[in-house]
Amino acid sequence: MLKVLWFLKRAEGLTLAEFSAWWEEHLHMIAERQQPQLVRYTVNIKASDDDTLAGKPV
């Protein structure tokens, strides 16, 4: 098994809603290219633009 993590930064001027919508629209195309090797494809996008905790230990 191989697990890959990507950490992406949104382009300047792109809202969180626009970024999320792009991933949702293109997810199936990305997953289809990896068949039949791909077993699971999970996308986790942060829920809000609240950066008050950014860089601070929890």
PDB file of N, CA, C and O in Angstrom:
ATOM      1  N   MET A   1       0.845  -1.178   0.000  1.00  0.00           N
ATOM      2  CA  MET A   1       0.000   0.000   0.000  1.00  0.00           C
ATOM      3  C   MET A   1       0.890   1.241   0.000  1.00  0.00           C
ATOM      4  O   MET A   1       1.930   1.278   0.657  1.00  0.00           O
ATOM      5  N   LEU A   2       0.474   2.220  -0.725  1.00  0.00           N
ATOM      6  CA  LEU A   2       1.167   3.496  -0.790  1.00  0.00           C
ATOM      7  C   LEU A   2       0.168   4.582  -0.421  1.00  0.00           C
ATOM      8  O   LEU A   2      -0.932   4.644  -0.969  1.00  0.00           O
ATOM      9  N   LYS A   3       0.563   5.432   0.510  1.00  0.00           N
ATOM     10  CA  LYS A   3      -0.310   6.528   0.924  1.00  0.00           C
ATOM     11  C   LYS A   3       0.381   7.833   0.553  1.00  0.00           C
ATOM     12  O   LYS A   3       1.553   8.040   0.867  1.00  0.00           O
ATOM     13  N   VAL A   4      -0.353   8.703  -0.115  1.00  0.00           N
ATOM     14  CA  VAL A   4       0.199   9.976  -0.569  1.00  0.00           C
ATOM     15  C   VAL A   4      -0.615  11.105   0.042  1.00  0.00           C
ATOM     16  O   VAL A   4      -1.846  11.078   0.021  1.00  0.00           O
ATOM     17  N   LEU A   5       0.076  12.094   0.586  1.00  0.00           N
ATOM     18  CA  LEU A   5      -0.583  13.281   1.130  1.00  0.00           C
ATOM     19  C   LEU A   5      -0.142  14.487   0.318  1.00  0.00           C
ATOM     20  O   LEU A   5       1.046  14.663   0.049  1.00  0.00           O
ATOM     21  N   TRP A   6      -1.090  15.305  -0.065  1.00  0.00           N
ATOM     22  CA  TRP A   6      -0.796  16.554  -0.758  1.00  0.00           C
ATOM     23  C   TRP A   6      -1.265  17.693   0.118  1.00  0.00           C
ATOM     24  O   TRP A   6      -2.356  17.640   0.684  1.00  0.00           O
ATOM     25  N   PHE A   7      -0.460  18.703   0.229  1.00  0.00           N
ATOM     26  CA  PHE A   7      -0.845  19.921   0.919  1.00  0.00           C
ATOM     27  C   PHE A   7      -0.806  21.029  -0.118  1.00  0.00           C
ATOM     28  O   PHE A   7       0.256  21.371  -0.637  1.00  0.00           O
ATOM     29  N   LEU A   8      -1.961  21.580  -0.413  1.00  0.00           N
ATOM     30  CA  LEU A   8      -2.067  22.573  -1.474  1.00  0.00           C
ATOM     31  C   LEU A   8      -2.371  23.943  -0.897  1.00  0.00           C
ATOM     32  O   LEU A   8      -3.051  24.062   0.123  1.00  0.00           O
ATOM     33  N   LYS A   9      -1.872  24.954  -1.542  1.00  0.00           N
ATOM     34  CA  LYS A   9      -2.181  26.325  -1.170  1.00  0.00           C
ATOM     35  C   LYS A   9      -3.052  26.909  -2.273  1.00  0.00           C
ATOM     36  O   LYS A   9      -2.735  26.804  -3.457  1.00  0.00           O
ATOM     37  N   ARG A  10      -4.150  27.524  -1.865  1.00  0.00           N
ATOM     38  CA  ARG A  10      -5.035  28.142  -2.860  1.00  0.00           C
ATOM     39  C   ARG A  10      -4.335  29.295  -3.551  1.00  0.00           C
ATOM     40  O   ARG A  10      -3.492  29.975  -2.966  1.00  0.00           O
ATOM     41  N   ALA A  11      -4.698  29.497  -4.795  1.00  0.00           N
ATOM     42  CA  ALA A  11      -4.187  30.653  -5.532  1.00  0.00           C
ATOM     43  C   ALA A  11      -4.755  31.924  -4.910  1.00  0.00           C
ATOM     44  O   ALA A  11      -5.882  31.934  -4.416  1.00  0.00           O
ATOM     45  N   GLU A  12      -3.979  32.976  -4.939  1.00  0.00           N
ATOM     46  CA  GLU A  12      -4.453  34.251  -4.403  1.00  0.00           C
ATOM     47  C   GLU A  12      -5.712  34.675  -5.141  1.00  0.00           C
ATOM     48  O   GLU A  12      -5.804  34.539  -6.361  1.00  0.00           O
ATOM     49  N   GLY A  13      -6.673  35.188  -4.399  1.00  0.00           N
ATOM     50  CA  GLY A  13      -7.920  35.639  -4.993  1.00  0.00           C
ATOM     51  C   GLY A  13      -8.971  34.555  -5.129  1.00  0.00           C
ATOM     52  O   GLY A  13     -10.111  34.844  -5.492  1.00  0.00           O
ATOM     53  N   LEU A  14      -8.611  33.315  -4.846  1.00  0.00           N
ATOM     54  CA  LEU A  14      -9.551  32.199  -4.937  1.00  0.00           C
ATOM     55  C   LEU A  14     -10.162  31.966  -3.561  1.00  0.00           C
ATOM     56  O   LEU A  14      -9.439  31.734  -2.592  1.00  0.00           O
ATOM     57  N   THR A  15     -11.476  32.025  -3.471  1.00  0.00           N
ATOM     58  CA  THR A  15     -12.136  31.821  -2.186  1.00  0.00           C
ATOM     59  C   THR A  15     -12.132  30.343  -1.824  1.00  0.00           C
ATOM     60  O   THR A  15     -11.915  29.480  -2.674  1.00  0.00           O
ATOM     61  N   LEU A  16     -12.374  30.069  -0.552  1.00  0.00           N
ATOM     62  CA  LEU A  16     -12.447  28.685  -0.104  1.00  0.00           C
ATOM     63  C   LEU A  16     -13.571  27.948  -0.822  1.00  0.00           C
ATOM     64  O   LEU A  16     -13.418  26.779  -1.176  1.00  0.00           O
ATOM     65  N   ALA A  17     -14.697  28.619  -1.039  1.00  0.00           N
ATOM     66  CA  ALA A  17     -15.826  28.002  -1.740  1.00  0.00           C
ATOM     67  C   ALA A  17     -15.458  27.665  -3.187  1.00  0.00           C
ATOM     68  O   ALA A  17     -15.821  26.597  -3.681  1.00  0.00           O
ATOM     69  N   GLU A  18     -14.747  28.558  -3.866  1.00  0.00           N
ATOM     70  CA  GLU A  18     -14.319  28.301  -5.248  1.00  0.00           C
ATOM     71  C   GLU A  18     -13.323  27.143  -5.311  1.00  0.00           C
ATOM     72  O   GLU A  18     -13.396  26.296  -6.202  1.00  0.00           O
ATOM     73  N   PHE A  19     -12.401  27.118  -4.364  1.00  0.00           N
ATOM     74  CA  PHE A  19     -11.411  26.041  -4.299  1.00  0.00           C
ATOM     75  C   PHE A  19     -12.092  24.696  -4.064  1.00  0.00           C
ATOM     76  O   PHE A  19     -11.782  23.713  -4.738  1.00  0.00           O
ATOM     77  N   SER A  20     -13.014  24.654  -3.115  1.00  0.00           N
ATOM     78  CA  SER A  20     -13.750  23.418  -2.822  1.00  0.00           C
ATOM     79  C   SER A  20     -14.559  22.962  -4.030  1.00  0.00           C
ATOM     80  O   SER A  20     -14.588  21.773  -4.347  1.00  0.00           O
ATOM     81  N   ALA A  21     -15.209  23.895  -4.696  1.00  0.00           N
ATOM     82  CA  ALA A  21     -16.021  23.558  -5.869  1.00  0.00           C
ATOM     83  C   ALA A  21     -15.153  22.982  -6.983  1.00  0.00           C
ATOM     84  O   ALA A  21     -15.557  22.033  -7.655  1.00  0.00           O
ATOM     85  N   TRP A  22     -13.963  23.546  -7.183  1.00  0.00           N
ATOM     86  CA  TRP A  22     -13.071  23.026  -8.224  1.00  0.00           C
ATOM     87  C   TRP A  22     -12.699  21.577  -7.933  1.00  0.00           C
ATOM     88  O   TRP A  22     -12.734  20.732  -8.828  1.00  0.00           O
ATOM     89  N   TRP A  23     -12.342  21.289  -6.684  1.00  0.00           N
ATOM     90  CA  TRP A  23     -11.979  19.912  -6.330  1.00  0.00           C
ATOM     91  C   TRP A  23     -13.148  18.968  -6.527  1.00  0.00           C
ATOM     92  O   TRP A  23     -12.978  17.869  -7.055  1.00  0.00           O
ATOM     93  N   GLU A  24     -14.330  19.385  -6.108  1.00  0.00           N
ATOM     94  CA  GLU A  24     -15.506  18.521  -6.260  1.00  0.00           C
ATOM     95  C   GLU A  24     -15.804  18.244  -7.734  1.00  0.00           C
ATOM     96  O   GLU A  24     -16.212  17.136  -8.082  1.00  0.00           O
ATOM     97  N   GLU A  25     -15.606  19.235  -8.597  1.00  0.00           N
ATOM     98  CA  GLU A  25     -15.869  19.069 -10.027  1.00  0.00           C
ATOM     99  C   GLU A  25     -14.822  18.186 -10.711  1.00  0.00           C
ATOM    100  O   GLU A  25     -15.145  17.474 -11.662  1.00  0.00           O
ATOM    101  N   HIS A  26     -13.584  18.223 -10.244  1.00  0.00           N
ATOM    102  CA  HIS A  26     -12.492  17.507 -10.904  1.00  0.00           C
ATOM    103  C   HIS A  26     -12.098  16.211 -10.212  1.00  0.00           C
ATOM    104  O   HIS A  26     -11.266  15.470 -10.735  1.00  0.00           O
ATOM    105  N   LEU A  27     -12.664  15.925  -9.070  1.00  0.00           N
ATOM    106  CA  LEU A  27     -12.299  14.735  -8.305  1.00  0.00           C
ATOM    107  C   LEU A  27     -12.474  13.459  -9.110  1.00  0.00           C
ATOM    108  O   LEU A  27     -11.590  12.603  -9.109  1.00  0.00           O
ATOM    109  N   HIS A  28     -13.601  13.318  -9.798  1.00  0.00           N
ATOM    110  CA  HIS A  28     -13.849  12.084 -10.543  1.00  0.00           C
ATOM    111  C   HIS A  28     -12.831  11.883 -11.662  1.00  0.00           C
ATOM    112  O   HIS A  28     -12.440  10.750 -11.942  1.00  0.00           O
ATOM    113  N   MET A  29     -12.396  12.970 -12.306  1.00  0.00           N
ATOM    114  CA  MET A  29     -11.400  12.842 -13.381  1.00  0.00           C
ATOM    115  C   MET A  29     -10.046  12.397 -12.831  1.00  0.00           C
ATOM    116  O   MET A  29      -9.356  11.585 -13.448  1.00  0.00           O
ATOM    117  N   ILE A  30      -9.677  12.924 -11.685  1.00  0.00           N
ATOM    118  CA  ILE A  30      -8.409  12.546 -11.060  1.00  0.00           C
ATOM    119  C   ILE A  30      -8.454  11.082 -10.649  1.00  0.00           C
ATOM    120  O   ILE A  30      -7.501  10.340 -10.886  1.00  0.00           O
ATOM    121  N   ALA A  31      -9.544  10.666 -10.040  1.00  0.00           N
ATOM    122  CA  ALA A  31      -9.679   9.283  -9.572  1.00  0.00           C
ATOM    123  C   ALA A  31      -9.745   8.299 -10.738  1.00  0.00           C
ATOM    124  O   ALA A  31      -9.164   7.217 -10.655  1.00  0.00           O
ATOM    125  N   GLU A  32     -10.428   8.645 -11.805  1.00  0.00           N
ATOM    126  CA  GLU A  32     -10.558   7.747 -12.959  1.00  0.00           C
ATOM    127  C   GLU A  32      -9.205   7.436 -13.597  1.00  0.00           C
ATOM    128  O   GLU A  32      -8.991   6.328 -14.089  1.00  0.00           O
ATOM    129  N   ARG A  33      -8.303   8.395 -13.592  1.00  0.00           N
ATOM    130  CA  ARG A  33      -6.978   8.186 -14.189  1.00  0.00           C
ATOM    131  C   ARG A  33      -6.152   7.168 -13.408  1.00  0.00           C
ATOM    132  O   ARG A  33      -5.211   6.588 -13.948  1.00  0.00           O
ATOM    133  N   GLN A  34      -6.495   6.950 -12.152  1.00  0.00           N
ATOM    134  CA  GLN A  34      -5.713   6.064 -11.296  1.00  0.00           C
ATOM    135  C   GLN A  34      -6.282   4.647 -11.214  1.00  0.00           C
ATOM    136  O   GLN A  34      -5.718   3.798 -10.523  1.00  0.00           O
ATOM    137  N   GLN A  35      -7.363   4.385 -11.893  1.00  0.00           N
ATOM    138  CA  GLN A  35      -7.985   3.061 -11.834  1.00  0.00           C
ATOM    139  C   GLN A  35      -7.153   2.050 -12.592  1.00  0.00           C
ATOM    140  O   GLN A  35      -6.528   2.452 -13.574  1.00  0.00           O
ATOM    141  N   PRO A  36      -7.083   0.800 -12.241  1.00  0.00           N
ATOM    142  CA  PRO A  36      -7.728   0.131 -11.112  1.00  0.00           C
ATOM    143  C   PRO A  36      -6.877   0.134  -9.839  1.00  0.00           C
ATOM    144  O   PRO A  36      -7.275  -0.461  -8.838  1.00  0.00           O
ATOM    145  N   GLN A  37      -5.722   0.789  -9.860  1.00  0.00           N
ATOM    146  CA  GLN A  37      -4.844   0.771  -8.699  1.00  0.00           C
ATOM    147  C   GLN A  37      -5.413   1.524  -7.498  1.00  0.00           C
ATOM    148  O   GLN A  37      -5.116   1.183  -6.352  1.00  0.00           O
ATOM    149  N   LEU A  38      -6.211   2.523  -7.752  1.00  0.00           N
ATOM    150  CA  LEU A  38      -6.743   3.357  -6.680  1.00  0.00           C
ATOM    151  C   LEU A  38      -7.822   2.614  -5.915  1.00  0.00           C
ATOM    152  O   LEU A  38      -8.809   2.159  -6.494  1.00  0.00           O
ATOM    153  N   VAL A  39      -7.628   2.497  -4.617  1.00  0.00           N
ATOM    154  CA  VAL A  39      -8.613   1.830  -3.768  1.00  0.00           C
ATOM    155  C   VAL A  39      -9.518   2.859  -3.105  1.00  0.00           C
ATOM    156  O   VAL A  39     -10.730   2.662  -3.012  1.00  0.00           O
ATOM    157  N   ARG A  40      -8.928   3.952  -2.648  1.00  0.00           N
ATOM    158  CA  ARG A  40      -9.717   4.988  -1.981  1.00  0.00           C
ATOM    159  C   ARG A  40      -9.070   6.340  -2.239  1.00  0.00           C
ATOM    160  O   ARG A  40      -7.845   6.458  -2.263  1.00  0.00           O
ATOM    161  N   TYR A  41      -9.895   7.350  -2.431  1.00  0.00           N
ATOM    162  CA  TYR A  41      -9.426   8.713  -2.662  1.00  0.00           C
ATOM    163  C   TYR A  41     -10.209   9.606  -1.723  1.00  0.00           C
ATOM    164  O   TYR A  41     -11.428   9.723  -1.845  1.00  0.00           O
ATOM    165  N   THR A  42      -9.520  10.236  -0.788  1.00  0.00           N
ATOM    166  CA  THR A  42     -10.174  11.064   0.215  1.00  0.00           C
ATOM    167  C   THR A  42      -9.663  12.488   0.098  1.00  0.00           C
ATOM    168  O   THR A  42      -8.457  12.711  -0.011  1.00  0.00           O
ATOM    169  N   VAL A  43     -10.569  13.448   0.121  1.00  0.00           N
ATOM    170  CA  VAL A  43     -10.206  14.861   0.083  1.00  0.00           C
ATOM    171  C   VAL A  43     -10.723  15.506   1.357  1.00  0.00           C
ATOM    172  O   VAL A  43     -11.903  15.395   1.690  1.00  0.00           O
ATOM    173  N   ASN A  44      -9.830  16.180   2.064  1.00  0.00           N
ATOM    174  CA  ASN A  44     -10.205  16.917   3.269  1.00  0.00           C
ATOM    175  C   ASN A  44      -9.845  18.380   3.056  1.00  0.00           C
ATOM    176  O   ASN A  44      -8.669  18.734   2.963  1.00  0.00           O
ATOM    177  N   ILE A  45     -10.851  19.213   2.981  1.00  0.00           N
ATOM    178  CA  ILE A  45     -10.650  20.647   2.785  1.00  0.00           C
ATOM    179  C   ILE A  45     -11.108  21.341   4.051  1.00  0.00           C
ATOM    180  O   ILE A  45     -12.163  21.018   4.596  1.00  0.00           O
ATOM    181  N   LYS A  46     -10.316  22.297   4.520  1.00  0.00           N
ATOM    182  CA  LYS A  46     -10.682  22.957   5.770  1.00  0.00           C
ATOM    183  C   LYS A  46     -12.060  23.592   5.651  1.00  0.00           C
ATOM    184  O   LYS A  46     -12.487  24.005   4.572  1.00  0.00           O
ATOM    185  N   ALA A  47     -12.740  23.657   6.786  1.00  0.00           N
ATOM    186  CA  ALA A  47     -14.140  24.069   6.796  1.00  0.00           C
ATOM    187  C   ALA A  47     -14.333  25.581   6.693  1.00  0.00           C
ATOM    188  O   ALA A  47     -15.373  26.033   6.213  1.00  0.00           O
ATOM    189  N   SER A  48     -13.358  26.365   7.131  1.00  0.00           N
ATOM    190  CA  SER A  48     -13.545  27.813   7.082  1.00  0.00           C
ATOM    191  C   SER A  48     -12.200  28.499   6.868  1.00  0.00           C
ATOM    192  O   SER A  48     -11.145  27.869   6.946  1.00  0.00           O
ATOM    193  N   ASP A  49     -12.257  29.784   6.601  1.00  0.00           N
ATOM    194  CA  ASP A  49     -11.045  30.579   6.412  1.00  0.00           C
ATOM    195  C   ASP A  49     -10.548  31.181   7.716  1.00  0.00           C
ATOM    196  O   ASP A  49      -9.736  32.106   7.695  1.00  0.00           O
ATOM    197  N   ASP A  50     -11.015  30.682   8.840  1.00  0.00           N
ATOM    198  CA  ASP A  50     -10.599  31.186  10.144  1.00  0.00           C
ATOM    199  C   ASP A  50      -9.165  30.739  10.410  1.00  0.00           C
ATOM    200  O   ASP A  50      -8.924  29.572  10.720  1.00  0.00           O
ATOM    201  N   ASP A  51      -8.225  31.652  10.291  1.00  0.00           N
ATOM    202  CA  ASP A  51      -6.815  31.320  10.473  1.00  0.00           C
ATOM    203  C   ASP A  51      -6.291  31.743  11.841  1.00  0.00           C
ATOM    204  O   ASP A  51      -5.088  31.950  11.996  1.00  0.00           O
ATOM    205  N   THR A  52      -7.152  31.873  12.818  1.00  0.00           N
ATOM    206  CA  THR A  52      -6.700  32.329  14.130  1.00  0.00           C
ATOM    207  C   THR A  52      -5.753  31.345  14.785  1.00  0.00           C
ATOM    208  O   THR A  52      -4.938  31.740  15.618  1.00  0.00           O
ATOM    209  N   LEU A  53      -5.840  30.066  14.427  1.00  0.00           N
ATOM    210  CA  LEU A  53      -4.948  29.071  15.012  1.00  0.00           C
ATOM    211  C   LEU A  53      -3.787  28.708  14.097  1.00  0.00           C
ATOM    212  O   LEU A  53      -2.981  27.846  14.447  1.00  0.00           O
ATOM    213  N   ALA A  54      -3.686  29.328  12.968  1.00  0.00           N
ATOM    214  CA  ALA A  54      -2.635  28.972  12.011  1.00  0.00           C
ATOM    215  C   ALA A  54      -1.254  29.148  12.637  1.00  0.00           C
ATOM    216  O   ALA A  54      -0.900  30.235  13.094  1.00  0.00           O
ATOM    217  N   GLY A  55      -0.489  28.076  12.650  1.00  0.00           N
ATOM    218  CA  GLY A  55       0.873  28.131  13.158  1.00  0.00           C
ATOM    219  C   GLY A  55       1.009  28.049  14.657  1.00  0.00           C
ATOM    220  O   GLY A  55       2.126  28.111  15.172  1.00  0.00           O
ATOM    221  N   LYS A  56      -0.093  27.912  15.379  1.00  0.00           N
ATOM    222  CA  LYS A  56      -0.041  27.823  16.836  1.00  0.00           C
ATOM    223  C   LYS A  56      -0.279  26.384  17.259  1.00  0.00           C
ATOM    224  O   LYS A  56      -1.141  25.708  16.696  1.00  0.00           O
ATOM    225  N   PRO A  57       0.477  25.903  18.251  1.00  0.00           N
ATOM    226  CA  PRO A  57       0.243  24.531  18.727  1.00  0.00           C
ATOM    227  C   PRO A  57      -1.124  24.402  19.368  1.00  0.00           C
ATOM    228  O   PRO A  57      -1.633  25.342  19.980  1.00  0.00           O
ATOM    229  N   VAL A  58      -1.700  23.247  19.221  1.00  0.00           N
ATOM    230  CA  VAL A  58      -3.034  23.001  19.787  1.00  0.00           C
ATOM    231  C   VAL A  58      -2.886  22.204  21.051  1.00  0.00           C
ATOM    232  O   VAL A  58      -3.882  21.881  21.698  1.00  0.00           O
TER     233      VAL A  58
END
